[in-house]
Amino acid sequence: MSNPKRRLAVFCSGTGSNFMAVHKAIAERRLQAEIVLCISNRSQCGAMEFARRKGIDTLHISEKQFNGQEEFARAMIQALEAYGIETILLAGYMRKIPAEVTVAYRGNILNIHPALLPKFGGEGMYGIHVHTAVLAAGEQQSGASVHFVDEEYDRGEILLQGTVPVMEGDTPETLAARVLECEHRIYPEALEKLLLRFRQ
């Protein structure tokens, strides 16, 4: 008897390239997982469009739609429960997850960060800001980290990291492109590693 597929939700705010990489890996590697929901704080973004093309349900949910953080968190949890979500993957989601959600899904929320944590993490360390900081610090290498999400930015247990060299003459943009390729490689590997934990 085959194992039931773990039900995943992906949270996105942008183009969804990591979402696409994970979706492709699930199909190619026949991982025991299925992305059944895409949640975004933006009603129109590349990730939402990709989800719709693939027949994955989408949900636009933003703090602006609710009277306070508590109501927002409750609506998010209700949506996740309605879809039977077991694990959440953050893929370029540009909002902090409500504490109520991180508590309810403790050990079941992953995020990918474009640096080698614990360096260059925390509030304000996102997107091009990260790569600018890495170059300013004179680092010889950078990379990406997949970590569990808790109530603090980028402080959860690291599940997997990948490294890339910092090249002479790099700009934040060229480094970002190299790190993004690393992200696309390690996020599916991290999901596979997490699924293996659940089977043990």
C-alpha positions in Angstrom: 0.0 0.0 0.0 1.5 3.3 -1.1 2.0 6.2 1.3 -0.5 9.0 1.0 1.0 12.2 -0.5 1.8 14.9 1.9 -0.4 17.9 1.3 1.6 21.1 0.7 0.8 24.8 0.5 3.2 27.2 -1.1 3.3 30.9 0.0 4.6 33.3 -2.6 4.7 37.0 -3.4 6.6 37.2 -6.7 7.5 35.3 -9.8 7.4 31.9 -8.1 10.6 30.5 -9.6 11.3 28.4 -6.4 7.6 27.2 -6.5 8.2 26.1 -10.1 11.4 24.3 -9.2 9.7 22.4 -6.3 6.7 21.6 -8.4 8.9 20.2 -11.2 10.9 18.1 -8.7 7.8 16.6 -7.2 6.7 15.3 -10.6 10.2 14.2 -11.8 11.3 12.5 -8.6 7.8 11.1 -7.8 8.0 12.6 -4.3 5.2 11.6 -1.9 3.9 15.1 -1.8 1.3 17.3 -3.7 1.0 21.0 -3.8 -2.7 21.7 -3.4 -2.8 25.4 -2.5 -0.9 28.6 -3.4 -1.4 31.5 -1.0 -0.2 35.0 -1.8 -0.5 38.4 -0.3 -0.8 39.6 -3.9 -3.8 38.8 -6.1 -1.8 39.0 -9.3 1.8 37.7 -9.4 3.7 35.1 -11.4 3.4 32.4 -8.7 -0.4 32.7 -8.7 -0.5 32.6 -12.5 1.7 29.5 -12.5 -0.6 27.8 -9.9 -3.7 28.5 -11.9 -2.1 27.0 -15.1 -1.2 23.9 -13.1 -4.7 23.5 -11.7 -3.6 24.3 -8.1 -6.1 26.3 -6.1 -5.0 29.9 -5.2 -5.9 32.1 -2.4 -5.2 35.8 -2.1 -5.0 36.6 1.6 -3.5 39.8 3.0 -3.5 41.7 6.3 -5.3 44.5 4.6 -8.4 42.4 4.3 -8.9 42.0 8.0 -9.4 43.9 11.2 -6.1 43.2 12.9 -3.5 40.5 13.0 -5.5 38.0 15.1 -8.3 37.9 12.5 -5.8 37.6 9.7 -4.1 34.7 11.4 -7.4 32.9 12.1 -8.4 33.2 8.5 -5.1 31.8 7.3 -5.3 28.8 9.7 -8.9 28.1 8.7 -7.9 28.1 5.0 -5.0 25.7 5.7 -7.1 23.4 7.7 -9.9 23.4 5.0 -7.3 22.1 2.5 -5.8 19.6 4.9 -2.4 21.2 4.6 0.3 19.4 6.4 3.4 21.3 5.3 4.0 24.9 4.2 6.8 26.0 1.9 7.6 29.7 1.7 8.9 30.6 -1.7 9.6 34.4 -1.9 6.8 35.2 0.5 7.4 38.8 1.5 5.4 38.9 4.7 6.1 37.6 8.2 4.0 34.5 9.0 1.6 35.1 12.0 2.9 33.6 15.2 -0.4 31.6 15.5 0.4 29.9 12.2 4.1 29.1 13.1 2.8 27.5 16.4 0.1 25.5 14.7 2.6 24.2 12.0 5.7 23.9 14.2 8.3 21.8 12.3 6.2 21.9 9.2 7.1 25.3 7.6 10.1 25.7 5.5 11.6 28.9 4.0 14.5 29.4 1.6 16.8 32.4 2.3 19.4 33.7 -0.2 22.4 33.6 2.1 24.3 31.3 4.3 22.5 31.7 7.6 23.0 32.7 10.4 24.9 35.4 8.5 22.8 38.0 6.5 19.5 37.0 8.0 16.8 38.9 10.0 14.5 41.7 9.4 15.3 43.7 6.2 17.5 41.0 4.8 15.6 40.0 1.7 16.1 40.2 -2.1 18.9 42.4 -3.4 19.6 43.8 0.1 21.1 40.4 1.1 23.5 40.2 -1.9 24.5 43.9 -1.4 25.4 43.1 2.2 27.4 40.0 1.3 29.5 41.9 -1.2 30.0 44.8 1.3 31.3 42.3 3.9 33.9 41.0 1.5 32.6 37.4 1.7 34.3 34.8 -0.4 31.2 32.6 -0.7 27.5 32.9 -0.5 24.6 30.6 -1.1 21.2 29.6 0.1 19.7 28.1 3.2 16.5 26.2 3.7 15.4 26.5 7.3 12.4 25.8 9.5 10.3 28.9 10.3 9.6 30.0 13.8 8.5 33.3 15.4 11.8 35.1 14.6 13.1 36.0 11.1 15.5 33.4 9.7 16.3 31.9 13.1 14.8 28.4 12.8 16.8 25.2 12.4 18.7 24.9 9.1 17.7 21.9 7.1 20.0 22.3 4.1 22.5 24.8 2.7 24.2 25.2 -0.7 27.1 27.4 -1.5 28.3 29.5 -4.5 31.5 31.4 -4.9 31.6 35.2 -4.8 33.4 36.2 -8.0 35.7 39.2 -8.5 33.7 41.9 -10.1 30.3 40.6 -8.9 27.5 43.0 -8.5 24.5 42.3 -6.3 22.6 41.3 -9.5 25.2 38.8 -10.8 25.5 37.2 -7.3 21.7 37.1 -7.0 21.5 35.2 -10.2 24.0 32.6 -9.1 22.4 32.2 -5.7 19.0 31.8 -7.3 20.3 28.8 -9.3 21.5 27.3 -6.0 18.0 27.9 -4.5 16.3 26.0 -7.3 18.7 23.1 -6.7 18.5 22.8 -2.9 14.8 23.6 -2.2 13.6 20.3 -3.8 16.4 18.5 -2.0 15.4 19.9 1.3 11.8 18.9 0.7 12.9 15.4 -0.1 14.9 15.4 3.1 11.9 16.6 5.1 9.6 13.9 3.6 12.2 11.3 4.6 12.0 12.5 8.2 8.3 12.0 8.2 8.6 8.4 6.9 11.1 7.4 9.6 
